Amino acid sequence: MDTEGTGTERRVLLGLSGASGAIYGVRVLEALASQPDLEVHLIVTSSARSIIEDETGREVAEIAELADQVWDDAVMESPLASGSFPVDAMAVVPCSVSTVAKIAAGIGDTLLTRAAAVSLKERRRLVVVAREMPLSTIDLRNLTTLSEAGAVVAVASPPFYTGPETVEDMVDLVAGRVLMLMGLDPGPLLRRYVP
């Protein structure tokens, strides 16, 4: 989709919700920001803010600079809350099970959950990277509901067949997979399985 009339630029939305695994979302944001043909919109929930700083040691303001546009999760007047604002793909990385539950139940009481609801109703690509272990039966049902509604459910589970040597390698593999699921080029982040 040409969202700006340039013939090349695409618009994507990344949401970071309050679940452990903030590094996955930060790495996806870094990878999105490195692609010049993307207009990157970012929503960081209030609960994600402290987790990002605790788990990555980075300030939210620092990572927010990677996005073209940052939206406050409480601002429902954002164009992201409307289906008339074209977005090529959306991902929620990490996605707390509370956020999963709200999206699955159609509760759009924050900009993040409303934007996800818009993605579903407009039949746009939505990738939900759930971060919880173990998953309760309720969580599994909510994830099934999202899958049945058209979302791609991707549990943050790094593969080991590529021989990752560091935590960063494993984070990159998950981030690369998320980009691929968003319909984007994962670049060097995702090493393919070759038997």
N, C-alpha and C positions, 0 to 999 in steps of 0.2 A: 504494500500500500504506500503510495506517495502522499505523505501527510502534509508536506509543505510545498508541493508543486515543483520540487527540484528534480524529480525523477529518480532520486536515489535515497533520500532521507526517510528513515522509518522512526516511529515513535514507540518507545517501550516504557513500561511502568514497573518499578521495583518497590515492593513493600517489605519493610523489616519489622517483624512483630516481636513481642516479648518472650522469646524462647531461647534457651541455651543454644549455642551454635552460631552466634552472631558473626563469627569469622566467615561462615559460608556466604552470608549476605554481603559482607564487605568485599569479599573476593569477587562475587558476581558483579557488584557495582564497579569495581576496578576494571573488570573485563569489559563490561558494557561501555564504560567511559573511554576505553582504548579504541573503540570502533568509531571512526569519524562519520559514518553514515547514519548514526543513531542519535535521536533526541531522547535523552534519558530523564524521566521523571521519577522522583523519589518521595516515598512516604515513610517516616520513621515514627512508630507509635511511642507513646510516653514510656511504656514499660520497656521498650527496646533500648531507649537511650542509656539507661544505667547499665544494662547488660552489655551493650557494645563497649562502653568504657571499661567495665570490669573485666570482660573477657579478652579484649584486644589491646587495651592500654591506649586506645586512640580516642580523641575527642570526636563527638558527633559532628561538630562544625567542620572538622578537618575532612571527614569522609563525605560530608554533604557537598563539599566543593567539587566533587567528582561528577555530580549530576548537573544537568542543564537547568532543571527546575526542581525545587524542594517544596513540598506541600505539608502544611500542618495537618495532622490527623483529625483535628477538631473542626477544620474549615470545610463545611459541607457545600459551600458556594463554589468550590473549585470546579473547573470544567471536567475534571476526572469523574465527577459524580453523574455525568450525563452521557448517554449513549451517542449523542451527536458529536462528541469529541473523539475522533478516531485514534485508537491505540492498537498497534499491531500485536503486541503480546504483553502479558503481565505475569509477574512471578512474585510470590511471597516467600522470602527466604531469610531466616527460618520462619516457619509458620507454627505458632503455638497451637495447642489443641483447643484452647479457648477461641482463638480466631477461626480455626477450622469449624468449630461448632456454630459460630455466628454465621459464617458464610453458608454452611450447609442448611441452616435454618432460615436463610434469607433475611437475616438481621443486618441491615446496613446502617448502623447507628454511628459509625465513624467513617472517615473518608476512605480508609483502607478497605473496610468491609463493604462499603457502598460501591467502590471501584471494582471490587471482585464480583459483586452482584451484577454490575453492568457488563463485565466481561462475559459472565455466564449467559445473561439474557440476550446479549448481542452475538452470542456464539463465537466469541473471540478466544484466542489461545490464553489459557490461565494455567500456570504451573504452581502447585502448592507443595512446598518442601516441608513436610511435617517433621517436627523434632520432639520426640518423646519416647521414653522407654520405661516400662512396657506400655503398650497401648491397651486401654480398656475396651470392652465390647462396645461401649458408647462411642469411643474414639473411632473404632473400626467402622461402625455404622455411619458415622459422619463422613469419614473418608470415602466410603462406598457411595454415599449420596453425592458427594462432589464428583467422583468419577462418573457416575451415571448422568450427572448434569453436564458433563463435557470437560471438566477440569482434568489435568494430568496430575496425578498424585505421585510425588517423588520423595521417598524417604531418604534422608541424608545418610546414605550407606555407601561409603567409598569401596570401590573394588580393589582387590589385591592381586589380580592376575597380571597387572602391569608392573608389579614390583616396586610399589612406592617405598621410599627410604625415609621420608620425613612426614611430619604432620602436615606440612605445607603441601607436599605432594598429594596427600589424600584430600585435602581441602580443594586443591586445584582440580582433581578428578571429578569431585562432586559439582564444583562450579562450572566446569566445562560441560558436564552432562546437562545442567540446568540451561545453559545457553543453547545447547542443541535442542532441548525440548521446547525452548521458546522460538525455535525456527531460525536460530542465528548460528553463525560460524563460531565454534568453540576455540578455534585457533590451536595453539600449543597446549592449552589446558587439558584437553582430553586426548589421551593416548589410546588409540584403538587396539582392540584385541586382535592379534595376528597369531594363529596357531603355528 
